[in-house]
Amino acid sequence: MLLHTIYLIAIVAEAMSGAIMGMRRDMDLFGICVVGTITALGGGTIRDILLGNYPLGWIIHPQYLLFTIGAAIVTAFVARFLHHLRSVFLMVDGLGLVAFSVIGCDIARANGMVPGIVILAGMITGVFGGLLRDVLCNEIPLVLQRELYATIALFTGSLYVGLLWLNVDPTIAPLVAIGCGFLYRLLAMRFHWKLPSFNGSGIRGFE
């Protein structure tokens, strides 16, 4: 129940972040709703397609579409008043990332996948909504830059799978994984932890 509540909060927050990105690209209301919904539900959709998990989650639970579309519409009208809530959005986004990762792992486990695929499914659920958002908005995806995002999703999923392998109580393991993953995300934002980046400077053919 707690995980489901976190999931609902996360998809609303992700839909709002997608809507804000769409507004920055001067999209109309339909475009804003599309980008918001894809941001919130895109990761889970890609995961289900790859796993052959049908019907898709938002088709089984169409109320998720109502939540995300509603959040995008509300954001379109009140976004100018939300600039001072940026830190809150970043925190909720981080919570959504780790919650999506654990939920993705759970669904892959239910489909009988091996641990490596379970962890990858969690990562896909966590990051691909934002990746699709950035592609639609003609941005270099955040997850492909130096930001610790996919790394945190992989860490959270690995920790969750490891705890289950150690026979930790299934009601406690997701909470521990989400708590540790969320703390990791907060520390990464606070101390600006990043992966090393590389460019083509000085490499023949890239100058």
Backbone as CSV, one residue per row, in Angstrom:
resi,resn,N_x,N_y,N_z,CA_x,CA_y,CA_z,C_x,C_y,C_z
1,MET,0.828,-1.207,0.000,0.000,0.000,0.000,0.867,1.263,0.000
2,LEU,1.911,1.273,0.838,2.815,2.425,0.896,3.512,2.620,-0.437
3,LEU,3.977,1.526,-1.041,4.671,1.603,-2.324,3.734,2.128,-3.409
4,HIS,2.481,1.706,-3.366,1.502,2.177,-4.353,1.245,3.670,-4.187
5,THR,1.168,4.132,-2.935,0.965,5.563,-2.675,2.139,6.376,-3.192
6,ILE,3.356,5.885,-2.931,4.558,6.560,-3.440,4.534,6.598,-4.967
7,TYR,4.085,5.506,-5.574,4.015,5.440,-7.036,3.068,6.508,-7.585
8,LEU,1.904,6.673,-6.966,0.941,7.669,-7.435,1.507,9.083,-7.305
9,ILE,2.166,9.346,-6.178,2.796,10.653,-5.995,3.864,10.871,-7.055
10,ALA,4.621,9.810,-7.344,5.728,9.912,-8.299,5.218,10.189,-9.709
11,ILE,4.161,9.506,-10.150,3.702,9.729,-11.524,3.109,11.131,-11.673
12,VAL,2.489,11.637,-10.615,1.975,13.007,-10.668,3.133,14.000,-10.775
13,ALA,4.170,13.798,-9.956,5.325,14.692,-9.984,6.031,14.629,-11.337
14,GLU,6.187,13.422,-11.876,6.857,13.280,-13.175,6.030,13.908,-14.290
15,ALA,4.701,13.767,-14.203,3.834,14.402,-15.207,3.980,15.919,-15.152
16,MET,4.102,16.462,-13.965,4.271,17.912,-13.817,5.623,18.360,-14.377
17,SER,6.663,17.569,-14.135,7.979,17.940,-14.663,7.976,17.890,-16.191
18,GLY,7.300,16.883,-16.753,7.193,16.791,-18.204,6.397,17.953,-18.779
19,ALA,5.324,18.343,-18.081,4.514,19.470,-18.548,5.323,20.760,-18.559
20,ILE,6.132,20.971,-17.536,6.969,22.174,-17.471,7.960,22.196,-18.633
21,MET,8.551,21.034,-18.940,9.471,20.953,-20.070,8.752,21.281,-21.374
22,GLY,7.527,20.761,-21.527,6.749,21.045,-22.728,6.415,22.528,-22.860
23,MET,6.123,23.171,-21.741,5.826,24.607,-21.764,7.055,25.402,-22.173
24,ARG,8.223,24.960,-21.744,9.457,25.653,-22.128,9.722,25.532,-23.622
25,ARG,9.125,24.509,-24.244,9.257,24.327,-25.691,8.061,24.897,-26.440
26,ASP,7.238,25.705,-25.754,6.091,26.396,-26.366,5.066,25.440,-26.971
27,MET,4.851,24.300,-26.326,3.835,23.358,-26.803,2.440,23.829,-26.402
28,ASP,1.440,23.351,-27.154,0.061,23.650,-26.771,-0.378,22.682,-25.670
29,LEU,-1.623,22.805,-25.231,-2.082,22.008,-24.094,-2.030,20.516,-24.392
30,PHE,-2.362,20.141,-25.641,-2.298,18.723,-25.991,-0.868,18.214,-25.891
31,GLY,0.075,18.969,-26.434,1.483,18.570,-26.369,1.969,18.465,-24.939
32,ILE,1.557,19.401,-24.101,1.952,19.381,-22.693,1.432,18.121,-22.013
33,CYS,0.180,17.746,-22.312,-0.396,16.531,-21.709,0.323,15.274,-22.202
34,VAL,0.670,15.252,-23.493,1.373,14.092,-24.057,2.735,13.934,-23.399
35,VAL,3.499,15.025,-23.326,4.836,14.944,-22.740,4.754,14.593,-21.258
36,GLY,3.796,15.175,-20.553,3.640,14.864,-19.135,3.315,13.399,-18.902
37,THR,2.400,12.864,-19.714,2.002,11.464,-19.551,3.137,10.518,-19.912
38,ILE,3.859,10.818,-20.989,4.980,9.964,-21.391,6.080,9.984,-20.331
39,THR,6.317,11.153,-19.740,7.325,11.243,-18.691,6.955,10.352,-17.505
40,ALA,5.683,10.359,-17.144,5.236,9.611,-15.968,5.118,8.108,-16.227
41,LEU,4.633,7.737,-17.402,4.291,6.335,-17.654,5.188,5.664,-18.699
42,GLY,6.080,6.435,-19.316,6.893,5.888,-20.410,7.838,4.789,-19.971
43,GLY,8.478,4.958,-18.820,9.419,3.944,-18.345,8.746,2.602,-18.107
44,GLY,7.591,2.631,-17.453,6.852,1.392,-17.198,6.349,0.758,-18.476
45,THR,5.979,1.596,-19.454,5.502,1.078,-20.736,6.625,0.358,-21.486
46,ILE,7.800,0.992,-21.566,8.945,0.354,-22.225,9.295,-0.956,-21.531
47,ARG,9.292,-0.949,-20.216,9.597,-2.173,-19.462,8.611,-3.284,-19.799
48,ASP,7.326,-2.978,-19.788,6.316,-4.005,-20.053,6.432,-4.547,-21.473
49,ILE,6.739,-3.678,-22.430,6.913,-4.128,-23.819,8.104,-5.082,-23.910
50,LEU,9.206,-4.727,-23.286,10.404,-5.570,-23.342,10.186,-6.915,-22.654
51,LEU,9.421,-6.901,-21.568,9.177,-8.138,-20.822,8.011,-8.946,-21.391
52,GLY,7.278,-8.356,-22.335,6.086,-9.034,-22.849,4.994,-9.100,-21.810
53,ASN,4.921,-8.064,-20.974,3.964,-8.027,-19.860,2.723,-7.262,-20.307
54,TYR,1.727,-7.991,-20.782,0.518,-7.367,-21.316,-0.704,-7.812,-20.524
55,PRO,-1.770,-6.961,-20.488,-1.849,-5.593,-20.988,-0.913,-4.653,-20.221
56,LEU,-0.591,-3.526,-20.830,0.276,-2.547,-20.183,-0.382,-2.011,-18.918
57,GLY,0.466,-1.551,-17.987,-0.031,-1.122,-16.685,-1.100,-0.057,-16.757
58,TRP,-0.929,0.958,-17.623,-1.906,2.050,-17.672,-3.177,1.657,-18.428
59,ILE,-3.129,0.523,-19.133,-4.353,0.016,-19.758,-5.177,-0.751,-18.725
60,ILE,-4.493,-1.489,-17.859,-5.191,-2.172,-16.774,-5.753,-1.163,-15.780
61,HIS,-4.992,-0.090,-15.543,-5.391,0.937,-14.581,-5.491,2.283,-15.300
62,PRO,-6.549,2.516,-16.071,-6.665,3.765,-16.842,-6.721,5.014,-15.978
63,GLN,-6.977,4.840,-14.679,-6.982,6.014,-13.803,-5.616,6.683,-13.746
64,TYR,-4.561,5.918,-14.053,-3.226,6.521,-14.085,-3.156,7.617,-15.146
65,LEU,-3.830,7.394,-16.283,-3.875,8.416,-17.325,-4.576,9.673,-16.828
66,LEU,-5.650,9.486,-16.066,-6.368,10.637,-15.526,-5.486,11.429,-14.578
67,PHE,-4.714,10.707,-13.730,-3.816,11.388,-12.802,-2.782,12.213,-13.552
68,THR,-2.161,11.601,-14.568,-1.060,12.285,-15.255,-1.566,13.433,-16.136
69,ILE,-2.665,13.208,-16.843,-3.220,14.280,-17.677,-3.699,15.431,-16.798
70,GLY,-4.372,15.090,-15.695,-4.838,16.120,-14.771,-3.681,16.924,-14.203
71,ALA,-2.604,16.231,-13.829,-1.439,16.924,-13.273,-0.820,17.853,-14.304
72,ALA,-0.749,17.401,-15.570,-0.177,18.233,-16.627,-1.027,19.482,-16.872
73,ILE,-2.343,19.321,-16.882,-3.233,20.463,-17.113,-3.124,21.473,-15.981
74,VAL,-3.134,20.986,-14.748,-2.999,21.882,-13.598,-1.678,22.640,-13.672
75,THR,-0.626,21.916,-14.020,0.699,22.547,-14.112,0.712,23.644,-15.166
76,ALA,0.017,23.415,-16.283,-0.009,24.410,-17.360,-0.581,25.741,-16.881
77,PHE,-1.487,25.697,-15.910,-2.137,26.916,-15.452,-1.479,27.538,-14.223
78,VAL,-0.703,26.736,-13.481,-0.123,27.278,-12.241,1.403,27.268,-12.240
79,ALA,2.026,26.896,-13.369,3.476,26.744,-13.400,4.209,28.013,-12.986
80,ARG,3.658,29.173,-13.339,4.344,30.431,-13.021,4.459,30.659,-11.516
81,PHE,3.642,29.945,-10.736,3.689,30.105,-9.291,4.513,29.014,-8.605
82,LEU,5.090,28.081,-9.411,5.768,26.918,-8.838,7.286,27.037,-8.831
83,HIS,7.832,28.156,-9.289,9.279,28.255,-9.401,9.978,28.098,-8.054
84,HIS,9.292,28.532,-6.978,9.910,28.446,-5.654,9.831,27.041,-5.072
85,LEU,9.186,26.115,-5.784,9.069,24.730,-5.308,10.053,23.803,-6.021
86,ARG,11.058,24.373,-6.683,11.995,23.554,-7.455,12.652,22.481,-6.599
87,SER,13.092,22.836,-5.392,13.762,21.860,-4.531,12.811,20.730,-4.139
88,VAL,11.537,21.076,-3.931,10.545,20.045,-3.595,10.365,19.096,-4.778
89,PHE,10.308,19.641,-5.993,10.164,18.817,-7.181,11.357,17.877,-7.344
90,LEU,12.553,18.381,-7.094,13.740,17.540,-7.221,13.702,16.394,-6.220
91,MET,13.227,16.676,-5.026,13.137,15.621,-4.012,12.087,14.585,-4.396
92,VAL,10.930,15.046,-4.855,9.875,14.114,-5.255,10.308,13.322,-6.482
93,ASP,11.026,13.985,-7.393,11.549,13.289,-8.572,12.514,12.185,-8.153
94,GLY,13.382,12.478,-7.171,14.303,11.459,-6.668,13.564,10.303,-6.018
95,LEU,12.517,10.629,-5.283,11.709,9.578,-4.666,11.023,8.737,-5.731
96,GLY,10.533,9.400,-6.771,9.904,8.666,-7.869,10.882,7.751,-8.579
97,LEU,12.112,8.225,-8.777,13.138,7.418,-9.437,13.357,6.101,-8.705
98,VAL,13.565,6.160,-7.401,13.863,4.935,-6.653,12.619,4.067,-6.489
99,ALA,11.448,4.709,-6.343,10.213,3.926,-6.240,9.933,3.190,-7.538
100,PHE,10.075,3.883,-8.682,9.896,3.240,-9.984,10.863,2.077,-10.155
101,SER,12.088,2.255,-9.676,13.098,1.202,-9.822,12.688,-0.061,-9.072
102,VAL,12.221,0.101,-7.854,11.795,-1.055,-7.054,10.557,-1.702,-7.667
103,ILE,9.606,-0.884,-8.102,8.387,-1.423,-8.718,8.730,-2.198,-9.993
104,GLY,9.640,-1.642,-10.790,10.068,-2.341,-12.009,10.711,-3.672,-11.701
105,CYS,11.533,-3.709,-10.647,12.147,-4.972,-10.228,11.090,-5.984,-9.815
106,ASP,10.088,-5.529,-9.068,9.014,-6.422,-8.621,8.287,-7.057,-9.800
107,ILE,7.979,-6.243,-10.812,7.237,-6.751,-11.974,8.085,-7.743,-12.755
108,ALA,9.381,-7.455,-12.911,10.261,-8.391,-13.618,10.393,-9.700,-12.849
109,ARG,10.476,-9.629,-11.523,10.545,-10.846,-10.698,9.279,-11.669,-10.859
110,ALA,8.142,-10.991,-10.901,6.865,-11.697,-11.071,6.786,-12.398,-12.414
111,ASN,7.572,-11.921,-13.396,7.612,-12.548,-14.712,8.700,-13.614,-14.812
112,GLY,9.356,-13.921,-13.685,10.335,-14.996,-13.648,11.676,-14.674,-14.265
113,MET,12.055,-13.397,-14.314,13.323,-13.004,-14.919,14.507,-13.268,-13.977
114,VAL,15.687,-13.442,-14.574,16.900,-13.647,-13.783,17.285,-12.325,-13.136
115,PRO,18.110,-12.346,-12.048,18.416,-11.119,-11.300,18.952,-9.971,-12.148
116,GLY,19.836,-10.251,-13.110,20.381,-9.178,-13.933,19.311,-8.443,-14.716
117,ILE,18.370,-9.182,-15.286,17.275,-8.574,-16.046,16.318,-7.859,-15.105
118,VAL,16.129,-8.399,-13.910,15.281,-7.743,-12.906,15.822,-6.351,-12.597
119,ILE,17.119,-6.248,-12.386,17.745,-4.954,-12.066,17.639,-3.999,-13.253
120,LEU,17.884,-4.505,-14.460,17.768,-3.667,-15.652,16.329,-3.184,-15.849
121,ALA,15.365,-4.041,-15.561,13.960,-3.647,-15.683,13.638,-2.521,-14.711
122,GLY,14.208,-2.588,-13.514,14.017,-1.514,-12.550,14.615,-0.212,-13.046
123,MET,15.809,-0.285,-13.614,16.462,0.918,-14.132,15.663,1.519,-15.282
124,ILE,15.184,0.679,-16.191,14.389,1.156,-17.328,13.128,1.866,-16.836
125,THR,12.473,1.274,-15.855,11.261,1.882,-15.296,11.569,3.248,-14.698
126,GLY,12.727,3.363,-14.050,13.071,4.592,-13.369,13.479,5.730,-14.288
127,VAL,14.189,5.423,-15.377,14.825,6.514,-16.133,14.252,6.757,-17.524
128,PHE,13.545,5.788,-18.117,13.189,5.941,-19.518,12.070,6.945,-19.753
129,GLY,11.247,7.223,-18.751,10.245,8.266,-18.926,10.898,9.619,-19.152
130,GLY,11.904,9.929,-18.330,12.631,11.178,-18.496,13.414,11.213,-19.791
131,LEU,13.960,10.075,-20.203,14.704,10.012,-21.457,13.781,10.319,-22.638
132,LEU,12.596,9.725,-22.638,11.633,9.983,-23.716,11.185,11.444,-23.701
133,ARG,10.987,11.999,-22.505,10.621,13.418,-22.388,11.662,14.313,-23.051
134,ASP,12.921,14.056,-22.741,13.988,14.896,-23.281,14.102,14.750,-24.796
135,VAL,13.919,13.533,-25.302,13.975,13.320,-26.751,12.846,14.084,-27.447
136,LEU,11.631,14.005,-26.909,10.501,14.712,-27.496,10.698,16.229,-27.471
137,CYS,11.414,16.699,-26.451,11.650,18.138,-26.311,12.979,18.569,-26.937
138,ASN,13.590,17.672,-27.707,14.821,17.977,-28.433,15.956,18.391,-27.492
139,GLU,16.068,17.678,-26.373,17.141,17.905,-25.415,18.030,16.665,-25.364
140,ILE,19.328,16.876,-25.047,20.176,15.720,-24.761,19.674,15.108,-23.455
141,PRO,19.258,13.839,-23.457,18.686,13.245,-22.247,19.594,13.392,-21.033
142,LEU,18.991,13.812,-19.937,19.738,14.009,-18.693,20.467,12.738,-18.280
143,VAL,19.827,11.593,-18.500,20.408,10.323,-18.065,21.672,9.976,-18.836
144,LEU,21.860,10.585,-20.024,23.040,10.310,-20.834,24.164,11.306,-20.571
145,GLN,23.930,12.225,-19.660,24.960,13.167,-19.288,25.568,12.737,-17.944
146,ARG,26.225,13.658,-17.246,27.002,13.277,-16.078,26.164,13.105,-14.804
147,GLU,24.898,13.479,-14.860,24.055,13.397,-13.672,23.950,11.949,-13.188
148,LEU,24.069,11.753,-11.858,23.888,10.412,-11.291,22.393,10.112,-11.230
149,TYR,21.907,9.416,-12.227,20.483,9.113,-12.315,20.291,7.625,-12.562
150,ALA,20.775,7.152,-13.705,20.706,5.716,-13.970,21.518,4.942,-12.947
151,THR,22.637,5.522,-12.513,23.477,4.868,-11.504,22.689,4.625,-10.222
152,ILE,21.890,5.605,-9.832,21.095,5.475,-8.608,19.997,4.436,-8.791
153,ALA,19.398,4.393,-9.980,18.378,3.377,-10.251,18.986,1.976,-10.188
154,LEU,20.175,1.801,-10.757,20.849,0.504,-10.714,21.233,0.133,-9.284
155,PHE,21.704,1.115,-8.528,22.050,0.870,-7.131,20.825,0.424,-6.341
156,THR,19.718,1.129,-6.517,18.494,0.807,-5.782,17.987,-0.583,-6.137
157,GLY,17.954,-0.884,-7.439,17.492,-2.200,-7.865,18.399,-3.316,-7.378
158,SER,19.712,-3.084,-7.439,20.667,-4.103,-6.977,20.516,-4.353,-5.488
159,LEU,20.359,-3.270,-4.725,20.183,-3.413,-3.282,18.903,-4.180,-2.972
160,TYR,17.834,-3.861,-3.674,16.553,-4.539,-3.439,16.652,-6.029,-3.745
161,VAL,17.233,-6.357,-4.891,17.392,-7.773,-5.255,18.305,-8.480,-4.258
162,GLY,19.372,-7.801,-3.833,20.286,-8.393,-2.868,19.616,-8.666,-1.527
163,LEU,18.786,-7.733,-1.087,18.080,-7.928,0.184,17.124,-9.113,0.109
164,LEU,16.442,-9.244,-1.007,15.534,-10.384,-1.171,16.323,-11.697,-1.213
165,TRP,17.482,-11.674,-1.856,18.329,-12.869,-1.914,18.801,-13.272,-0.522
166,LEU,18.971,-12.273,0.347,19.378,-12.542,1.739,18.183,-12.875,2.628
167,ASN,17.025,-13.048,2.013,15.792,-13.425,2.725,15.316,-12.367,3.706
168,VAL,15.580,-11.102,3.397,15.014,-10.020,4.191,13.509,-9.993,3.952
169,ASP,12.751,-9.669,4.967,11.293,-9.628,4.888,10.856,-8.814,3.657
170,PRO,10.006,-9.377,2.781,9.579,-8.691,1.563,8.850,-7.373,1.818
171,THR,8.342,-7.168,3.029,7.699,-5.888,3.331,8.717,-4.837,3.777
172,ILE,9.889,-5.288,4.196,10.926,-4.375,4.674,11.923,-4.050,3.572
173,ALA,12.263,-5.045,2.742,13.275,-4.876,1.699,13.002,-3.679,0.783
174,PRO,11.771,-3.491,0.266,11.556,-2.337,-0.624,11.728,-1.002,0.085
175,LEU,11.337,-0.937,1.352,11.471,0.308,2.107,12.944,0.647,2.344
176,VAL,13.744,-0.382,2.649,15.179,-0.163,2.850,15.826,0.289,1.544
177,ALA,15.481,-0.380,0.441,16.062,-0.030,-0.861,15.667,1.383,-1.272
178,ILE,14.399,1.736,-1.093,13.940,3.079,-1.445,14.614,4.128,-0.562
179,GLY,14.714,3.848,0.734,15.348,4.793,1.648,16.809,5.030,1.304
180,CYS,17.544,3.962,1.045,18.971,4.096,0.706,19.164,4.766,-0.652
181,GLY,18.331,4.389,-1.630,18.426,5.002,-2.950,18.098,6.487,-2.913
182,PHE,17.089,6.841,-2.131,16.694,8.246,-2.007,17.793,9.061,-1.324
183,LEU,18.394,8.483,-0.282,19.500,9.162,0.399,20.669,9.373,-0.566
184,TYR,20.957,8.371,-1.370,22.021,8.459,-2.376,21.733,9.603,-3.343
185,ARG,20.483,9.713,-3.795,20.102,10.777,-4.724,20.262,12.160,-4.078
186,LEU,19.831,12.299,-2.822,19.951,13.578,-2.123,21.419,13.972,-1.949
187,LEU,22.253,13.005,-1.588,23.680,13.285,-1.419,24.322,13.668,-2.755
188,ALA,23.908,12.990,-3.820,24.460,13.297,-5.139,24.103,14.716,-5.560
189,MET,22.876,15.146,-5.249,22.474,16.512,-5.585,23.183,17.524,-4.693
190,ARG,23.305,17.188,-3.416,23.911,18.125,-2.462,25.387,18.349,-2.741
191,PHE,26.109,17.291,-3.066,27.557,17.386,-3.252,27.976,17.350,-4.725
192,HIS,26.975,17.389,-5.622,27.235,17.455,-7.061,28.101,16.289,-7.544
193,TRP,27.756,15.089,-7.077,28.475,13.908,-7.548,28.101,13.651,-9.002
194,LYS,29.094,13.375,-9.808,28.866,13.139,-11.233,29.785,12.036,-11.733
195,LEU,29.391,11.392,-12.819,30.266,10.459,-13.506,31.227,11.245,-14.388
196,PRO,32.398,10.690,-14.692,33.322,11.391,-15.601,32.710,11.504,-16.990
197,SER,32.994,12.609,-17.658,32.483,12.810,-19.013,33.642,12.822,-20.002
198,PHE,33.330,12.555,-21.259,34.344,12.495,-22.305,33.846,13.295,-23.509
199,ASN,34.775,13.898,-24.231,34.400,14.608,-25.442,35.393,14.303,-26.542
200,GLY,35.080,14.790,-27.734,35.901,14.477,-28.890,37.047,15.436,-29.127
201,SER,37.280,16.366,-28.206,38.344,17.338,-28.391,39.707,16.654,-28.514
202,GLY,40.424,16.964,-29.594,41.749,16.392,-29.788,41.750,15.039,-30.470
203,ILE,40.570,14.489,-30.736,40.490,13.201,-31.425,40.274,13.464,-32.899
204,ARG,41.083,12.891,-33.735,41.015,13.126,-35.181,39.618,12.775,-35.700
205,GLY,39.067,13.687,-36.457,37.719,13.473,-37.020,36.639,14.146,-36.209
206,PHE,36.982,14.643,-34.981,35.996,15.287,-34.146,36.265,16.790,-34.022
207,GLU,37.364,17.237,-34.563,37.720,18.655,-34.400,36.981,19.511,-35.419
